[in-house]
Amino acid sequence: MNASAGAPYTFPGGTALTAIDVYSWESADGCAGGSPHLHTASTEAYLVTHGSGAVETLTLDGVAQHDLTPGDLLWFTPGTIHRLLNAGGLRLTVVMQNAGLPESGDAILTFPPAHLASPADYARAATLASGVPETTRAAAARARRDLALEGYATLKHAALEGDFAPLRAFHRQAVALVAPRLAAWDDIVQQRVVAPAERTRAWLASMARGDATHFAEARVSRAPRAERAYGMCGYLETWTDGRH
């Protein structure tokens, strides 16, 4: 069977795949890296393919740092604030659960509370303008990173002192920000996660009856690459799944 670039394709199980070259921009604390943020409903994995660095995490268990070298695979679940630190040429392959949710606002940056007061306030701080010169867009991405670090520093320092009230307040603001999107997210999960799982169960039931009809639908597809973009943590290279 020949590969067909025009055939339908989706990522299995509602996953998404992204390559990230982590920012080498130095921040006020002397560390180079990306913007701290959390995901409200999606688990994420980092597979290190090049370079070295670390990911700093903040949860109600406290602050931790996890070294990253080629071959390392690190998973973190929803609610884990994470900040990538680039010690030299750090490049990752990222596997994300629930494709469609991060693109729809599942990732919440750790801005100071005033910027989290409403979806409109958050959008103004988080959105990068399109159709502007590259240097302008890079400066905006760096300013967004620095604003997230400003809010993160408050959360981190309080946690190191044993005070998790600011972190809990951030959790509440994050949930309030995504609340208007939850109905749409449920539709995404039904289409991208539940439906493929149910289809697999139907295939198992068919094969239990000796039925291989679904083999007739076998195909090979090539997913196109999207243009390199400025992400929260670095320069992104993505492979679309046909529904963006």
Buried (B, 14 or more C-beta within 10 A) or exposed (E): EEEEEEEEBBBEEBBBBBBBBBBBBEBEEEBBBBBBBBBBBBBBBBBBBBBBBBBBBBBEEEBEEBEBEEEBEBEBEBBBBBBBBBBEEBBBBBBBBBBBBBEEBBBBBBBBEEBBBEBEBBEEBBEBEEEEEEEEBBEBBBEBBEBBBBBBBBBBEBBEEEEBEBBEBBBEBBEBBBEEBEEEBEEBBEBBBEEBEEEEEEBEEBEEEEEEEEEEEEEEBEBEEEEEEBBBBBBBBBBBBEEE
